[in-house]
Amino acid sequence: MSGKFLVSLTNAKNDSDKATVGFVVANAAVASGQETVVFLNVEGAYLGSKGYAKDIHEEGFAPLKQLMDQFIEAGGSVWVCSPCFKKRHFNEEDLIEGATIVGGAKVVEFLTQGAASITY
């Protein structure tokens, strides 16, 4: 096992339950010592913009913004799909603290290093 884990998050407010559970799983992975990346893509790219997640709170879970902050503070990496972010008319000034805009090649590189992955 490589010790690497990638959560591909394709949802945001369109399915806030999946977006929340994606970060719950990511937090569990990083807490267990996995090098963990959340890749925000498709609708999930919205989560990479400042302020977007602040009002998402699924019943039974911590607020999404809190889960995201915990993940970053624990050493997790947040990668935002470059074309997905641009398509939604965001730029680097809109990016949340701790996130990085990446292209698909970065994700492929991480996966070819043996990372397990799951999509929400």
MARNUMI-729365 format. One line per field, with one value per residue (C-alpha): residue number from 0; x, y, z. Coordinates in Angstrom, 1 decimal, padded with zeros to 4 digits. Layout:
% MARNUMI-729365
n: (NUM:...)
u: (X:...)
v: (Y:...)
w: (Z:...)
***
This chain:
% MARNUMI-729365
n: (0:1:2:3:4:5:6:7:8:9:10:11:12:13:14:15:16:17:18:19:20:21:22:23:24:25:26:27:28:29:30:31:32:33:34:35:36:37:38:39:40:41:42:43:44:45:46:47:48:49:50:51:52:53:54:55:56:57:58:59:60:61:62:63:64:65:66:67:68:69:70:71:72:73:74:75:76:77:78:79:80:81:82:83:84:85:86:87:88:89:90:91:92:93:94:95:96:97:98:99:100:101:102:103:104:105:106:107:108:109:110:111:112:113:114:115:116:117:118:119)
u: (000.0:001.3:-000.1:-001.7:-005.4:-007.3:-010.9:-012.3:-015.1:-017.5:-020.3:-020.9:-024.3:-025.9:-025.4:-024.1:-024.5:-021.9:-019.6:-019.8:-019.2:-016.3:-014.5:-015.5:-013.7:-010.8:-010.4:-010.5:-007.8:-005.5:-006.0:-004.9:-001.6:-002.4:-001.0:-004.5:-005.6:-009.1:-009.5:-012.3:-013.6:-016.8:-019.3:-016.9:-014.7:-017.1:-015.8:-012.4:-013.8:-013.8:-017.0:-018.8:-018.9:-019.8:-023.5:-023.4:-024.4:-025.8:-027.8:-025.8:-022.4:-020.1:-020.5:-018.6:-016.4:-015.3:-014.5:-012.5:-010.5:-009.8:-008.6:-006.2:-005.0:-004.3:-002.0:-004.4:-004.0:-006.8:-006.3:-008.8:-009.2:-007.9:-010.3:-013.3:-012.4:-012.0:-015.2:-017.0:-015.4:-013.0:-009.4:-006.5:-007.7:-010.9:-009.1:-009.5:-006.5:-004.6:-005.8:-003.8:-005.0:-003.8:-004.2:-005.1:-001.5:-000.9:-003.8:-002.6:000.9:-000.5:-002.6:000.3:002.2:-000.3:-002.9:-006.3:-009.2:-012.9:-015.3:-018.2)
v: (000.0:003.4:005.5:007.8:008.6:010.8:012.0:013.2:015.6:016.4:017.9:021.1:022.7:020.6:017.6:018.9:015.5:014.0:017.1:016.8:013.0:013.5:015.7:013.4:010.5:012.8:013.8:010.1:009.3:012.2:011.3:007.7:008.9:008.8:011.4:012.7:014.9:016.2:017.0:019.5:019.1:019.6:021.2:020.5:023.3:025.8:024.7:026.1:029.6:031.8:031.9:029.3:026.5:028.7:028.0:024.3:022.2:018.7:017.4:015.0:016.3:019.2:022.2:021.7:024.8:023.3:020.0:021.7:023.7:020.7:018.8:021.5:022.1:018.3:018.4:017.4:018.9:020.5:020.6:022.5:021.5:024.4:024.3:023.6:026.6:028.8:027.6:028.8:032.3:032.1:033.1:032.7:035.6:033.7:030.6:029.5:029.5:026.2:025.2:024.8:025.0:022.0:020.3:016.7:015.7:016.3:014.0:011.3:011.6:011.1:008.2:006.5:006.6:004.1:006.3:004.7:006.9:007.4:009.8:011.7)
w: (000.0:-001.0:001.9:-000.5:-000.8:-003.2:-002.8:-006.1:-005.2:-008.0:-006.0:-004.0:-003.2:-006.0:-003.6:-000.3:001.3:-001.1:-000.7:003.1:003.2:000.8:003.4:006.2:004.4:003.6:007.2:008.3:005.7:006.7:010.4:009.7:008.3:004.6:002.3:001.4:-001.5:-002.2:-005.9:-006.4:-009.9:-011.9:-009.5:-006.6:-008.0:-006.4:-003.0:-004.0:-004.0:-000.9:001.1:-001.0:001.7:004.6:004.6:003.8:006.8:006.4:009.3:011.4:010.3:011.2:008.9:005.6:006.1:009.4:007.8:005.1:007.5:009.7:006.7:005.6:009.2:009.5:006.5:003.8:000.3:-001.6:-005.4:-007.6:-011.3:-013.3:-016.2:-013.9:-011.8:-014.8:-016.4:-013.3:-013.8:-010.9:-010.8:-008.3:-006.2:-005.5:-004.2:-000.6:001.6:001.5:-002.0:-005.2:-008.8:-010.7:-014.1:-014.8:-015.1:-011.4:-010.5:-012.9:-011.3:-007.8:-008.9:-010.7:-007.4:-006.1:-004.5:-003.7:-004.8:-004.3:-006.0:-004.4)
***
